[in-house]
Amino acid sequence: MQDGSSGAGGGAGTSVLSAVGLTLLGTSCCALPILLVALGAGGAVASMASSLPWLVALSEYKLATFGFTALALGYSWWRVRALGNAEACSLEDARRLRMQRWVLRAAGGVFAASLFAAYALLPIAIWFDRP
């Protein structure tokens, strides 16, 4: 179990890293520009869009981006939960699973904030702006 490929954290670690990567990608394409514009940093969004043009293309498919991210997070939670229920875990595996749970909680929080910013922030702002 020392090579990292087996044990409680082997496959779950990969799925956790995938979920976190997709969460950060979803945040950078959709929620981060909205947050920057809301904070008055529209110039930063314009320079980000010109220097990273793939973000604009990715934001056109934000439903798919958020869908894949939700699937990856769900799979990671399932893997970590299934491995957490295993009876034969060493102390090192238990620590790794605890750390993976914290990382998944943080990724889930970032995902929820990104989802709110991408889909709910504009309708709320329009609702408050009505005369």
Secondary structure, DSSP 8 states (H G I E B T S, - for coil): --SSSSSSSHHHHHHHHHHHHHHHHHIIIIIHHHHHHHTT-HHHHHHHHHH-HHHHHHHHTHHHHHHHHHHHHHHHHHHHHHHHT-S---HHHHHHHHHHHHHHHHHHHHHHHHHIIIIIHHHHHHHHH--
